[in-house]
Amino acid sequence: MLSPSTRLKDKHTKFDLYQDFGIRYYLIVDPEDTSILYYQLNEDGKYVLSEKLEAFEFGEDCEITPDLSNIW
């Protein structure tokens, strides 16, 4: 979850680091915007923002559907 003190680090430094190391998924929970950014690594090793924010698929057999009312 983003906090004011780590906002830039999470959106840029960690993003780049995780992408460079091939971390397949990166979720950023932003309470300020009441949004969840869900990134998935593509074949070129670059993160692509997913438009599907209600549920997150981590492979064929794993899907997470969070209760966002508990977050906001």
C-alpha angles and dihedrals in degrees: 000000000000119000126187092252096051102030097108093039092052095045097045118010097039091038092056094041094050091046092050091051092049099246100173099214135029124182123189116194110203113191091181092061094028089232141122118216111207117195126186126191113244129209091274092057094252128123118249120197111237118221093208105093102156093072133013121220118208101183128319098301102039126070127159123202108186124201097239092189086074091057101044 
